[in-house]
Structures are given as C-alpha cells and as structure tokens.
Amino acid sequence: MTVLGTRALNRATLARQLLLDRADVPVLDAVAHLGGLQAQEPQEPFIGLWSRLRAFDPATLSEPLTRRKVVRTHLMRRTVHLVTADDALAWRARHDAMLRQRVLGVYRAELAGVDLEELAAAGRAVMADGEPRSMTELARTLATRWPAPGPRALGEMLIAALVPMVQLPPRGLWRTKAGVRNVPLSSWLGRAIDPPSPDATDPVGQALVRRYLAAFGPAASADLRAWCGLAGLPAAVAAIREELVTFRDERGRELLDLPDAPRPDPDTPAPVRFLPAFDNAILGYQDRTRIIDDAHRGLSVAGERVVLVDGRVAATWSVEADTVTVTPLGRFSRTDRAAVAAEGQALASFLSDGDSDRVQVATAPR
C-alpha cells in the first residue's frame, strides 16, 4: 500500500481546503465544499473565506445569512458552524445523539433526573411562538418547572442539542456585533429537518464521509471522527469502501480517499496563508501533524489565529488598531519574512476596507 508522507498529506490538505490556490467559486459553493466553517467567533469565517477565495467580498457571505441560504448552528463537535441551509437540514438529525452526549458530558450531574424528551417538548412549545430568544431567556422560562439544573445547563441542552436552532442575523454579519438570538432551524428555513434514516447502511453518514474526504482527505477514520464528532460511522465507511482508495501514513494508519481527488506533488510550492481562529483545516483532524507540529498543537484549540508558511503553521497573528501583527514560532528566512509581510499587508487592507496596509512581523520567535 502506498505510503503518503507528511508533506504529501500537507499538499493534499491545502488543495482540498482551497489554500494552495485561491478558488474562483461562489461563496455558497465554497461553504458547501468545506462542509461548513467553524464559526464560534462570528467574524472568523470571513477571514477563512478571504484566504480561500479570489477577490472575496464580505457581502457575499453576509447576504446568504440574511437570505437564509446559510445558517449558524450547533453541529460538528457541538460547536457553532456556518453551513448551507441544505446541509443543516440534511445533517442535523444524524448529529442529534452526539450533541446530547456532549452536553451531558458537561452537565450530567446538573441534568440527572431530567426527562430530556419532556424538556425538549417544553422547549419546542415555548419557541413555537416564533419569537427569537437568547439561551438564558429560554432557560428562565422553563426554570420554574426544572429549577434544580440551573439556567446554564438547561439552556445548553435545549439550544445546543434538544431543539435544533439557528443563531439569527445580525450576529455573524460582517463587522456587526450582536448577541445570540435563537429560533428553531425548521421554522427559520420554512422546511422540515430530514428525518433519521432507518437504513442500517447510514446514507447520511455515507454522504458525510464523501464530503469529508473531498475537503480533508486522504484521512483516517479517527480524523473523520475528530471533524464531525460522530463515533458511529463504521457502517457508512464499510458501505462505500469499494468506491474509495486507501493509503498508509508514516505511522502506519490506513488513510481513505476519493479516487479522483487532488493529491498534488509534495514539492508543489505553497503560498503564505493567514487562517482564522479554530479553522477546520487544523481542527478537522485527529492527527494534525500534516499541518502543525505537535509542539504547537495547543494553539489550534486556544483560539489563536495562525499563519501558514510552506503549508505549515509557522506564526500567530493578531490585529491591533489598524495593524496586522505577526509573531513567528521560529526564525523566518528573509524570503519567508517578505512573503508573510506581503500577505499580511493584503489582509490588513481587507480588514480595513483599504484604509491600512500596515503589518508588523516580530523579529523574535514566540
């Protein structure tokens, strides 16, 4: 079986993630291809798409949010993702059990003795009036009936797991600060959520496997689980295994892939790219060594924005006033420093609507 080295996997990831060459595709197509964008921080998807799409205009993401073509909802890994409306409806039921388990993992003691089906029915009844509510408002409405858990546990279970919700605009719009206001997903989109499939081969799971490999492959089953949070996908993988190709990584793990997906030459040049916080190009793997050194793995879960140099995480970045500040994790060559500065200037211009192209690259490593 062919062994794919770290650099080969890196270049495949960059190509699938639209980070090797900026793509000239509509925003909806990009969001769908990527399987959604991690959106816990509302402005980060704009940076993620700027780094991936040619001549990206933030309005082309804000508009689909207001037109209900994309939604902000709890999905993969119980985190807020920006996904297309079609994917939200198709995938939500398949994530239900995982979402419940993850919330219970945090609030098991507080929710002990609470009938979750009864709580879900009560939550749906409250939200049936169509009024947007914050998590706290919804929880307080039900707190007299379930006083013991406290509003935080009730709210998290209702909003993130029991009642499929979307976070309404203006939250998530470009340069807009707004609190979280929730309405049920099906009422916002005017369509019912696809029901769970009775098919033991897990057709929704099969679709998730294909979509994941298209955007993240070649990858191991453990990587797939790390991306979506779903443990029960062996039947889906088994059902489509004959249409997949397999490789090994240098650790000996089996890697699955779509036969015609891009796997560029490992020596393909990789441009500097600035990634937003919690980008799935990093979080979408259990083994992240294809893109980030183990010594820096903690950055990927700490909300640090990172810079890719030659395809790998080589610096962190932040914005102070109108200046993009880059802090290297190691020494930059003169060529790399110039490339980072040039891309940082382009990012500063994007973030300021052309008012500033200031970038500062620290000389000392972090």
BALOBA-1460 file (C-alpha; in Angstrom, 3 decimals):
// residues 366
<rec num="1" residu="m" x="0.000" y="0.000" z="0.000"/>
<rec num="2" residu="t" x="1.343" y="3.432" z="-0.951"/>
<rec num="3" residu="v" x="2.720" y="5.439" z="1.981"/>
<rec num="4" residu="l" x="1.992" y="9.164" z="1.921"/>
<rec num="5" residu="g" x="4.487" y="11.287" z="3.782"/>
<rec num="6" residu="t" x="3.662" y="14.328" z="5.870"/>
<rec num="7" residu="r" x="4.458" y="16.735" z="3.058"/>
<rec num="8" residu="a" x="2.265" y="14.832" z="0.582"/>
<rec num="9" residu="l" x="-0.619" y="14.934" z="3.053"/>
<rec num="10" residu="n" x="0.012" y="18.615" z="3.661"/>
<rec num="11" residu="r" x="-0.248" y="19.485" z="-0.010"/>
<rec num="12" residu="a" x="-3.396" y="17.377" z="-0.389"/>
<rec num="13" residu="t" x="-4.944" y="19.200" z="2.568"/>
<rec num="14" residu="l" x="-4.041" y="22.609" z="1.169"/>
<rec num="15" residu="a" x="-5.512" y="21.716" z="-2.219"/>
<rec num="16" residu="r" x="-8.762" y="20.374" z="-0.755"/>
<rec num="17" residu="q" x="-9.060" y="23.321" z="1.624"/>
<rec num="18" residu="l" x="-8.634" y="25.857" z="-1.215"/>
<rec num="19" residu="l" x="-5.430" y="27.074" z="0.421"/>
<rec num="20" residu="l" x="-2.988" y="26.054" z="-2.298"/>
<rec num="21" residu="d" x="-4.616" y="28.317" z="-4.886"/>
<rec num="22" residu="r" x="-7.399" y="30.755" z="-4.153"/>
<rec num="23" residu="a" x="-10.559" y="29.460" z="-5.826"/>
<rec num="24" residu="d" x="-12.844" y="31.338" z="-8.162"/>
<rec num="25" residu="v" x="-16.127" y="29.836" z="-6.944"/>
<rec num="26" residu="p" x="-19.301" y="31.290" z="-5.384"/>
<rec num="27" residu="v" x="-19.364" y="31.582" z="-1.607"/>
<rec num="28" residu="l" x="-22.178" y="29.045" z="-1.226"/>
<rec num="29" residu="d" x="-20.202" y="26.502" z="-3.226"/>
<rec num="30" residu="a" x="-17.132" y="27.112" z="-1.075"/>
<rec num="31" residu="v" x="-19.065" y="26.742" z="2.201"/>
<rec num="32" residu="a" x="-20.635" y="23.530" z="0.913"/>
<rec num="33" residu="h" x="-17.327" y="22.131" z="-0.322"/>
<rec num="34" residu="l" x="-15.656" y="22.788" z="3.030"/>
<rec num="35" residu="g" x="-18.506" y="21.116" z="4.901"/>
<rec num="36" residu="g" x="-19.117" y="24.378" z="6.695"/>
<rec num="37" residu="l" x="-16.804" y="26.735" z="8.553"/>
<rec num="38" residu="q" x="-16.198" y="26.765" z="12.273"/>
<rec num="39" residu="a" x="-17.934" y="29.947" z="13.429"/>
<rec num="40" residu="q" x="-17.808" y="30.131" z="17.212"/>
<rec num="41" residu="e" x="-16.224" y="33.550" z="16.706"/>
<rec num="42" residu="p" x="-18.665" y="35.318" z="14.355"/>
<rec num="43" residu="q" x="-16.156" y="37.233" z="12.203"/>
<rec num="44" residu="e" x="-13.714" y="34.380" z="11.628"/>
<rec num="45" residu="p" x="-15.486" y="32.795" z="8.610"/>
<rec num="46" residu="f" x="-14.888" y="35.998" z="6.646"/>
<rec num="47" residu="i" x="-11.141" y="35.652" z="7.177"/>
<rec num="48" residu="g" x="-11.300" y="31.970" z="6.328"/>
<rec num="49" residu="l" x="-13.001" y="32.685" z="3.015"/>
<rec num="50" residu="w" x="-10.745" y="35.649" z="2.229"/>
<rec num="51" residu="s" x="-7.783" y="33.279" z="2.443"/>
<rec num="52" residu="r" x="-9.500" y="30.764" z="0.166"/>
<rec num="53" residu="l" x="-11.423" y="32.718" z="-2.475"/>
<rec num="54" residu="r" x="-10.200" y="35.081" z="-5.138"/>
<rec num="55" residu="a" x="-11.437" y="38.679" z="-4.742"/>
<rec num="56" residu="f" x="-13.656" y="37.727" z="-1.797"/>
<rec num="57" residu="d" x="-16.318" y="40.326" z="-0.946"/>
<rec num="58" residu="p" x="-17.682" y="40.060" z="2.629"/>
<rec num="59" residu="a" x="-21.159" y="40.996" z="1.350"/>
<rec num="60" residu="t" x="-21.295" y="37.690" z="-0.495"/>
<rec num="61" residu="l" x="-21.316" y="35.919" z="2.876"/>
<rec num="62" residu="s" x="-23.485" y="38.364" z="4.816"/>
<rec num="63" residu="e" x="-26.189" y="38.292" z="2.151"/>
<rec num="64" residu="p" x="-26.743" y="34.486" z="2.228"/>
<rec num="65" residu="l" x="-27.085" y="34.711" z="6.013"/>
<rec num="66" residu="t" x="-29.892" y="37.243" z="5.781"/>
<rec num="67" residu="r" x="-31.464" y="35.386" z="2.836"/>
<rec num="68" residu="r" x="-31.399" y="32.100" z="4.808"/>
<rec num="69" residu="k" x="-29.100" y="30.312" z="2.377"/>
<rec num="70" residu="v" x="-26.517" y="29.675" z="5.102"/>
<rec num="71" residu="v" x="-27.098" y="29.368" z="8.834"/>
<rec num="72" residu="r" x="-25.170" y="29.475" z="12.081"/>
<rec num="73" residu="t" x="-25.999" y="26.406" z="14.153"/>
<rec num="74" residu="h" x="-24.530" y="23.913" z="16.607"/>
<rec num="75" residu="l" x="-23.372" y="20.918" z="14.606"/>
<rec num="76" residu="m" x="-19.954" y="19.269" z="14.250"/>
<rec num="77" residu="r" x="-18.280" y="18.684" z="17.620"/>
<rec num="78" residu="r" x="-21.122" y="20.656" z="19.275"/>
<rec num="79" residu="t" x="-19.504" y="23.870" z="18.093"/>
<rec num="80" residu="v" x="-21.185" y="26.631" z="16.125"/>
<rec num="81" residu="h" x="-20.681" y="26.115" z="12.401"/>
<rec num="82" residu="l" x="-21.658" y="28.177" z="9.398"/>
<rec num="83" residu="v" x="-23.207" y="25.700" z="6.957"/>
<rec num="84" residu="t" x="-25.507" y="25.821" z="3.971"/>
<rec num="85" residu="a" x="-29.206" y="25.558" z="4.721"/>
<rec num="86" residu="d" x="-29.402" y="22.318" z="2.751"/>
<rec num="87" residu="d" x="-26.600" y="20.722" z="4.759"/>
<rec num="88" residu="a" x="-28.071" y="21.871" z="8.069"/>
<rec num="89" residu="l" x="-31.383" y="20.188" z="7.275"/>
<rec num="90" residu="a" x="-29.772" y="17.037" z="5.874"/>
<rec num="91" residu="w" x="-27.202" y="16.540" z="8.637"/>
<rec num="92" residu="r" x="-28.858" y="17.738" z="11.842"/>
<rec num="93" residu="a" x="-30.756" y="14.577" z="12.784"/>
<rec num="94" residu="r" x="-27.619" y="12.479" z="12.266"/>
<rec num="95" residu="h" x="-25.851" y="14.644" z="14.872"/>
<rec num="96" residu="d" x="-28.625" y="14.547" z="17.500"/>
<rec num="97" residu="a" x="-27.251" y="11.749" z="19.685"/>
<rec num="98" residu="m" x="-23.724" y="13.166" z="19.628"/>
<rec num="99" residu="l" x="-24.962" y="16.632" z="20.594"/>
<rec num="100" residu="r" x="-26.901" y="15.248" z="23.557"/>
<rec num="101" residu="q" x="-23.973" y="13.156" z="24.717"/>
<rec num="102" residu="r" x="-21.565" y="16.062" z="24.547"/>
<rec num="103" residu="v" x="-23.815" y="18.385" z="26.545"/>
<rec num="104" residu="l" x="-24.434" y="15.630" z="29.091"/>
<rec num="105" residu="g" x="-20.690" y="15.164" z="29.326"/>
<rec num="106" residu="v" x="-20.522" y="18.684" z="30.748"/>
<rec num="107" residu="y" x="-23.765" y="18.827" z="32.740"/>
<rec num="108" residu="r" x="-24.501" y="15.196" z="33.677"/>
<rec num="109" residu="a" x="-24.794" y="15.935" z="37.383"/>
<rec num="110" residu="e" x="-26.995" y="19.008" z="36.873"/>
<rec num="111" residu="l" x="-29.330" y="17.210" z="34.462"/>
<rec num="112" residu="a" x="-29.597" y="13.974" z="36.445"/>
<rec num="113" residu="g" x="-33.259" y="13.011" z="36.724"/>
<rec num="114" residu="v" x="-34.413" y="15.385" z="33.966"/>
<rec num="115" residu="d" x="-36.511" y="13.682" z="31.292"/>
<rec num="116" residu="l" x="-34.849" y="15.047" z="28.162"/>
<rec num="117" residu="e" x="-37.792" y="14.249" z="25.900"/>
<rec num="118" residu="e" x="-40.101" y="16.157" z="28.221"/>
<rec num="119" residu="l" x="-37.636" y="19.049" z="28.347"/>
<rec num="120" residu="a" x="-37.375" y="19.068" z="24.537"/>
<rec num="121" residu="a" x="-41.157" y="19.158" z="24.165"/>
<rec num="122" residu="a" x="-41.401" y="22.052" z="26.605"/>
<rec num="123" residu="g" x="-38.654" y="23.928" z="24.784"/>
<rec num="124" residu="r" x="-40.335" y="23.470" z="21.409"/>
<rec num="125" residu="a" x="-43.627" y="24.654" z="22.881"/>
<rec num="126" residu="v" x="-42.025" y="27.865" z="24.166"/>
<rec num="127" residu="m" x="-40.301" y="28.541" z="20.832"/>
<rec num="128" residu="a" x="-43.439" y="27.826" z="18.814"/>
<rec num="129" residu="d" x="-44.493" y="31.473" z="19.003"/>
<rec num="130" residu="g" x="-41.679" y="32.381" z="16.603"/>
<rec num="131" residu="e" x="-40.056" y="34.881" z="18.976"/>
<rec num="132" residu="p" x="-36.243" y="34.861" z="18.951"/>
<rec num="133" residu="r" x="-34.786" y="34.172" z="22.378"/>
<rec num="134" residu="s" x="-31.397" y="34.050" z="23.978"/>
<rec num="135" residu="m" x="-30.344" y="30.855" z="25.683"/>
<rec num="136" residu="t" x="-30.825" y="32.477" z="29.076"/>
<rec num="137" residu="e" x="-34.325" y="33.702" z="28.222"/>
<rec num="138" residu="l" x="-35.414" y="30.257" z="27.108"/>
<rec num="139" residu="a" x="-33.916" y="28.570" z="30.145"/>
<rec num="140" residu="r" x="-35.505" y="31.006" z="32.581"/>
<rec num="141" residu="t" x="-38.888" y="30.377" z="31.008"/>
<rec num="142" residu="l" x="-38.565" y="26.721" z="31.976"/>
<rec num="143" residu="a" x="-36.659" y="27.148" z="35.234"/>
<rec num="144" residu="t" x="-39.788" y="27.100" z="37.391"/>
<rec num="145" residu="r" x="-40.546" y="23.603" z="36.060"/>
<rec num="146" residu="w" x="-36.926" y="22.420" z="36.300"/>
<rec num="147" residu="p" x="-35.277" y="24.594" z="38.972"/>
<rec num="148" residu="a" x="-32.511" y="22.182" z="40.024"/>
<rec num="149" residu="p" x="-30.250" y="22.147" z="36.942"/>
<rec num="150" residu="g" x="-29.871" y="25.905" z="36.738"/>
<rec num="151" residu="p" x="-30.320" y="28.065" z="33.631"/>
<rec num="152" residu="r" x="-26.899" y="27.311" z="32.120"/>
<rec num="153" residu="a" x="-27.368" y="23.535" z="31.989"/>
<rec num="154" residu="l" x="-30.987" y="23.837" z="30.795"/>
<rec num="155" residu="g" x="-30.070" y="26.398" z="28.163"/>
<rec num="156" residu="e" x="-27.085" y="24.497" z="26.781"/>
<rec num="157" residu="m" x="-29.067" y="21.280" z="26.489"/>
<rec num="158" residu="l" x="-32.005" y="22.989" z="24.795"/>
<rec num="159" residu="i" x="-30.105" y="25.258" z="22.409"/>
<rec num="160" residu="a" x="-27.176" y="23.009" z="21.503"/>
<rec num="161" residu="a" x="-28.876" y="19.619" z="21.482"/>
<rec num="162" residu="l" x="-32.585" y="19.118" z="22.040"/>
<rec num="163" residu="v" x="-34.164" y="21.802" z="19.835"/>
<rec num="164" residu="p" x="-32.306" y="22.407" z="16.548"/>
<rec num="165" residu="m" x="-31.737" y="26.156" z="16.458"/>
<rec num="166" residu="v" x="-30.140" y="28.812" z="14.310"/>
<rec num="167" residu="q" x="-28.485" y="31.993" z="15.501"/>
<rec num="168" residu="l" x="-30.209" y="34.874" z="13.771"/>
<rec num="169" residu="p" x="-28.581" y="37.752" z="11.939"/>
<rec num="170" residu="p" x="-27.314" y="40.359" z="12.635"/>
<rec num="171" residu="r" x="-24.993" y="38.005" z="14.551"/>
<rec num="172" residu="g" x="-22.468" y="36.731" z="12.066"/>
<rec num="173" residu="l" x="-22.762" y="39.610" z="9.617"/>
<rec num="174" residu="w" x="-19.637" y="41.467" z="8.507"/>
<rec num="175" residu="r" x="-18.397" y="43.957" z="11.096"/>
<rec num="176" residu="t" x="-21.513" y="43.534" z="13.199"/>
<rec num="177" residu="k" x="-21.582" y="42.841" z="16.913"/>
<rec num="178" residu="a" x="-24.782" y="41.266" z="18.136"/>
<rec num="179" residu="g" x="-25.875" y="38.884" z="20.851"/>
<rec num="180" residu="v" x="-27.146" y="35.398" z="20.177"/>
<rec num="181" residu="r" x="-30.853" y="35.199" z="19.367"/>
<rec num="182" residu="n" x="-32.186" y="31.748" z="18.534"/>
<rec num="183" residu="v" x="-35.125" y="30.409" z="16.559"/>
<rec num="184" residu="p" x="-35.862" y="26.823" z="15.535"/>
<rec num="185" residu="l" x="-33.995" y="25.749" z="12.408"/>
<rec num="186" residu="s" x="-37.043" y="24.392" z="10.600"/>
<rec num="187" residu="s" x="-39.144" y="27.497" z="11.187"/>
<rec num="188" residu="w" x="-36.335" y="29.834" z="10.050"/>
<rec num="189" residu="l" x="-35.848" y="27.886" z="6.833"/>
<rec num="190" residu="g" x="-39.509" y="27.001" z="6.275"/>
<rec num="191" residu="r" x="-38.557" y="23.358" z="5.746"/>
<rec num="192" residu="a" x="-38.572" y="20.314" z="7.976"/>
<rec num="193" residu="i" x="-35.349" y="18.718" z="9.107"/>
<rec num="194" residu="d" x="-34.677" y="15.486" z="7.248"/>
<rec num="195" residu="p" x="-35.779" y="12.595" z="9.478"/>
<rec num="196" residu="p" x="-33.321" y="9.952" z="10.653"/>
<rec num="197" residu="s" x="-32.822" y="7.217" z="8.095"/>
<rec num="198" residu="p" x="-33.954" y="3.706" z="9.055"/>
<rec num="199" residu="d" x="-31.339" y="2.308" z="6.669"/>
<rec num="200" residu="a" x="-28.628" y="0.477" z="8.619"/>
<rec num="201" residu="t" x="-26.057" y="1.454" z="5.987"/>
<rec num="202" residu="d" x="-26.401" y="5.051" z="7.191"/>
<rec num="203" residu="p" x="-26.877" y="7.021" z="3.939"/>
<rec num="204" residu="v" x="-26.389" y="10.384" z="5.664"/>
<rec num="205" residu="g" x="-23.194" y="9.053" z="7.183"/>
<rec num="206" residu="q" x="-22.070" y="7.939" z="3.729"/>
<rec num="207" residu="a" x="-22.629" y="11.448" z="2.408"/>
<rec num="208" residu="l" x="-20.648" y="12.875" z="5.321"/>
<rec num="209" residu="v" x="-17.735" y="10.534" z="4.611"/>
<rec num="210" residu="r" x="-17.627" y="11.534" z="0.943"/>
<rec num="211" residu="r" x="-17.906" y="15.220" z="1.741"/>
<rec num="212" residu="y" x="-15.208" y="14.988" z="4.400"/>
<rec num="213" residu="l" x="-12.761" y="13.234" z="2.119"/>
<rec num="214" residu="a" x="-13.412" y="15.744" z="-0.669"/>
<rec num="215" residu="a" x="-12.386" y="18.582" z="1.661"/>
<rec num="216" residu="f" x="-9.904" y="16.900" z="4.027"/>
<rec num="217" residu="g" x="-8.656" y="13.616" z="2.554"/>
<rec num="218" residu="p" x="-6.694" y="11.455" z="2.479"/>
<rec num="219" residu="a" x="-7.598" y="10.818" z="6.092"/>
<rec num="220" residu="a" x="-8.070" y="8.114" z="8.704"/>
<rec num="221" residu="s" x="-11.347" y="7.183" z="10.345"/>
<rec num="222" residu="a" x="-10.077" y="8.851" z="13.525"/>
<rec num="223" residu="d" x="-9.649" y="12.090" z="11.587"/>
<rec num="224" residu="l" x="-13.210" y="11.853" z="10.319"/>
<rec num="225" residu="r" x="-14.458" y="11.462" z="13.896"/>
<rec num="226" residu="a" x="-12.371" y="14.430" z="15.009"/>
<rec num="227" residu="w" x="-14.036" y="16.607" z="12.374"/>
<rec num="228" residu="c" x="-17.686" y="15.741" z="12.913"/>
<rec num="229" residu="g" x="-17.701" y="14.301" z="16.432"/>
<rec num="230" residu="l" x="-19.643" y="11.234" z="15.299"/>
<rec num="231" residu="a" x="-18.349" y="7.883" z="16.503"/>
<rec num="232" residu="g" x="-20.885" y="5.681" z="14.706"/>
<rec num="233" residu="l" x="-19.686" y="5.863" z="11.115"/>
<rec num="234" residu="p" x="-18.127" y="2.396" z="10.541"/>
<rec num="235" residu="a" x="-21.227" y="1.194" z="8.684"/>
<rec num="236" residu="a" x="-21.098" y="4.216" z="6.390"/>
<rec num="237" residu="v" x="-17.410" y="3.678" z="5.653"/>
<rec num="238" residu="a" x="-17.991" y="-0.030" z="5.055"/>
<rec num="239" residu="a" x="-20.865" y="0.689" z="2.663"/>
<rec num="240" residu="i" x="-18.745" y="2.868" z="0.376"/>
<rec num="241" residu="r" x="-15.336" y="1.284" z="0.890"/>
<rec num="242" residu="e" x="-15.291" y="-0.232" z="-2.604"/>
<rec num="243" residu="e" x="-15.500" y="3.227" z="-4.159"/>
<rec num="244" residu="l" x="-12.571" y="4.531" z="-2.106"/>
<rec num="245" residu="v" x="-8.805" y="4.189" z="-2.443"/>
<rec num="246" residu="t" x="-6.508" y="3.565" z="0.508"/>
<rec num="247" residu="f" x="-3.036" y="4.640" z="1.561"/>
<rec num="248" residu="r" x="-0.885" y="4.499" z="4.667"/>
<rec num="249" residu="d" x="0.679" y="7.374" z="6.522"/>
<rec num="250" residu="e" x="4.130" y="7.206" z="8.047"/>
<rec num="251" residu="r" x="2.636" y="5.982" z="11.326"/>
<rec num="252" residu="g" x="1.045" y="3.033" z="9.539"/>
<rec num="253" residu="r" x="-2.540" y="4.291" z="9.794"/>
<rec num="254" residu="e" x="-4.913" y="3.445" z="6.955"/>
<rec num="255" residu="l" x="-5.973" y="6.550" z="5.059"/>
<rec num="256" residu="l" x="-9.166" y="6.674" z="2.997"/>
<rec num="257" residu="d" x="-9.701" y="8.861" z="-0.034"/>
<rec num="258" residu="l" x="-11.793" y="9.525" z="-3.098"/>
<rec num="259" residu="p" x="-10.045" y="8.122" z="-6.180"/>
<rec num="260" residu="d" x="-10.133" y="11.294" z="-8.283"/>
<rec num="261" residu="a" x="-9.489" y="13.852" z="-5.536"/>
<rec num="262" residu="p" x="-6.378" y="16.053" z="-5.899"/>
<rec num="263" residu="r" x="-3.134" y="14.799" z="-4.393"/>
<rec num="264" residu="p" x="-0.523" y="17.313" z="-5.569"/>
<rec num="265" residu="d" x="3.163" y="16.634" z="-5.862"/>
<rec num="266" residu="p" x="4.732" y="17.112" z="-2.405"/>
<rec num="267" residu="d" x="7.134" y="19.658" z="-3.902"/>
<rec num="268" residu="t" x="4.309" y="21.921" z="-5.079"/>
<rec num="269" residu="p" x="5.013" y="25.444" z="-3.752"/>
<rec num="270" residu="a" x="2.617" y="26.572" z="-1.034"/>
<rec num="271" residu="p" x="1.856" y="30.283" z="-0.555"/>
<rec num="272" residu="v" x="1.615" y="32.066" z="2.770"/>
<rec num="273" residu="r" x="-1.908" y="31.924" z="4.166"/>
<rec num="274" residu="f" x="-3.463" y="33.599" z="7.231"/>
<rec num="275" residu="l" x="-6.009" y="31.349" z="8.968"/>
<rec num="276" residu="p" x="-8.741" y="32.426" z="11.375"/>
<rec num="277" residu="a" x="-9.271" y="31.087" z="14.871"/>
<rec num="278" residu="f" x="-10.361" y="27.437" z="15.088"/>
<rec num="279" residu="d" x="-10.022" y="26.831" z="11.355"/>
<rec num="280" residu="n" x="-11.083" y="23.326" z="10.357"/>
<rec num="281" residu="a" x="-8.004" y="22.949" z="8.156"/>
<rec num="282" residu="i" x="-6.351" y="22.224" z="11.512"/>
<rec num="283" residu="l" x="-9.186" y="21.091" z="13.797"/>
<rec num="284" residu="g" x="-10.586" y="18.704" z="11.170"/>
<rec num="285" residu="y" x="-8.008" y="16.016" z="12.007"/>
<rec num="286" residu="q" x="-7.137" y="13.842" z="14.940"/>
<rec num="287" residu="d" x="-3.548" y="13.697" z="13.714"/>
<rec num="288" residu="r" x="-2.740" y="17.314" z="12.887"/>
<rec num="289" residu="t" x="0.951" y="16.817" z="12.179"/>
<rec num="290" residu="r" x="0.305" y="17.230" z="8.466"/>
<rec num="291" residu="i" x="-0.161" y="20.961" z="9.106"/>
<rec num="292" residu="i" x="1.007" y="21.802" z="12.646"/>
<rec num="293" residu="d" x="3.855" y="20.485" z="14.789"/>
<rec num="294" residu="d" x="2.822" y="18.617" z="17.927"/>
<rec num="295" residu="a" x="4.729" y="21.192" z="19.983"/>
<rec num="296" residu="h" x="2.289" y="23.864" z="18.774"/>
<rec num="297" residu="r" x="-0.885" y="21.751" z="18.733"/>
<rec num="298" residu="g" x="-2.310" y="23.679" z="21.675"/>
<rec num="299" residu="l" x="-2.572" y="26.801" z="19.529"/>
<rec num="300" residu="s" x="-5.272" y="25.119" z="17.445"/>
<rec num="301" residu="v" x="-7.643" y="24.771" z="20.394"/>
<rec num="302" residu="a" x="-6.718" y="28.020" z="22.149"/>
<rec num="303" residu="g" x="-8.306" y="30.297" z="19.568"/>
<rec num="304" residu="e" x="-5.021" y="31.542" z="18.142"/>
<rec num="305" residu="r" x="-5.038" y="32.813" z="14.571"/>
<rec num="306" residu="v" x="-2.144" y="31.255" z="12.705"/>
<rec num="307" residu="v" x="-0.013" y="31.826" z="9.614"/>
<rec num="308" residu="l" x="0.945" y="29.036" z="7.232"/>
<rec num="309" residu="v" x="4.416" y="29.225" z="5.707"/>
<rec num="310" residu="d" x="5.262" y="26.482" z="3.227"/>
<rec num="311" residu="g" x="1.949" y="24.941" z="4.207"/>
<rec num="312" residu="r" x="2.621" y="24.631" z="7.927"/>
<rec num="313" residu="v" x="1.738" y="26.678" z="10.995"/>
<rec num="314" residu="a" x="4.744" y="28.971" z="11.467"/>
<rec num="315" residu="a" x="3.383" y="32.035" z="13.304"/>
<rec num="316" residu="t" x="0.422" y="33.527" z="15.106"/>
<rec num="317" residu="w" x="-1.212" y="36.796" z="14.152"/>
<rec num="318" residu="s" x="-3.489" y="39.415" z="15.640"/>
<rec num="319" residu="v" x="-4.898" y="42.820" z="14.780"/>
<rec num="320" residu="e" x="-4.086" y="45.828" z="16.922"/>
<rec num="321" residu="a" x="-5.725" y="49.069" z="15.823"/>
<rec num="322" residu="d" x="-5.168" y="49.001" z="12.056"/>
<rec num="323" residu="t" x="-2.008" y="46.852" z="12.094"/>
<rec num="324" residu="v" x="-1.686" y="43.116" z="11.493"/>
<rec num="325" residu="t" x="0.928" y="41.840" z="13.931"/>
<rec num="326" residu="v" x="2.679" y="38.544" z="13.193"/>
<rec num="327" residu="t" x="4.658" y="36.618" z="15.817"/>
<rec num="328" residu="p" x="6.813" y="33.813" z="14.376"/>
<rec num="329" residu="l" x="7.100" y="30.457" z="16.138"/>
<rec num="330" residu="g" x="10.659" y="30.116" z="14.824"/>
<rec num="331" residu="r" x="13.144" y="32.001" z="12.711"/>
<rec num="332" residu="f" x="11.932" y="33.220" z="9.311"/>
<rec num="333" residu="s" x="14.202" y="33.299" z="6.318"/>
<rec num="334" residu="r" x="14.395" y="36.640" z="4.547"/>
<rec num="335" residu="t" x="12.250" y="35.257" z="1.724"/>
<rec num="336" residu="d" x="9.602" y="33.910" z="4.103"/>
<rec num="337" residu="r" x="9.517" y="37.167" z="6.083"/>
<rec num="338" residu="a" x="8.899" y="39.124" z="2.874"/>
<rec num="339" residu="a" x="6.120" y="36.745" z="1.799"/>
<rec num="340" residu="v" x="4.459" y="36.912" z="5.229"/>
<rec num="341" residu="a" x="4.661" y="40.716" z="5.204"/>
<rec num="342" residu="a" x="3.123" y="40.916" z="1.733"/>
<rec num="343" residu="e" x="0.204" y="38.656" z="2.626"/>
<rec num="344" residu="g" x="-0.208" y="40.493" z="5.925"/>
<rec num="345" residu="q" x="-0.470" y="43.790" z="4.052"/>
<rec num="346" residu="a" x="-3.199" y="42.319" z="1.853"/>
<rec num="347" residu="l" x="-5.057" y="41.099" z="4.947"/>
<rec num="348" residu="a" x="-4.746" y="44.483" z="6.671"/>
<rec num="349" residu="s" x="-6.201" y="46.129" z="3.581"/>
<rec num="350" residu="f" x="-9.093" y="43.656" z="3.520"/>
<rec num="351" residu="l" x="-9.889" y="44.162" z="7.194"/>
<rec num="352" residu="s" x="-9.764" y="47.975" z="6.892"/>
<rec num="353" residu="d" x="-11.502" y="48.383" z="3.521"/>
<rec num="354" residu="g" x="-8.246" y="49.605" z="2.059"/>
<rec num="355" residu="d" x="-7.548" y="52.207" z="4.750"/>
<rec num="356" residu="s" x="-4.441" y="50.460" z="6.055"/>
<rec num="357" residu="d" x="-1.863" y="48.005" z="4.805"/>
<rec num="358" residu="r" x="0.230" y="48.096" z="7.954"/>
<rec num="359" residu="v" x="1.838" y="44.867" z="9.085"/>
<rec num="360" residu="q" x="4.427" y="44.224" z="11.753"/>
<rec num="361" residu="v" x="6.425" y="40.975" z="11.769"/>
<rec num="362" residu="a" x="8.191" y="40.410" z="15.074"/>
<rec num="363" residu="t" x="11.869" y="39.620" z="14.865"/>
<rec num="364" residu="a" x="11.973" y="37.338" z="17.918"/>
<rec num="365" residu="p" x="10.155" y="33.987" z="17.845"/>
<rec num="366" residu="r" x="7.282" y="33.433" z="20.202"/>
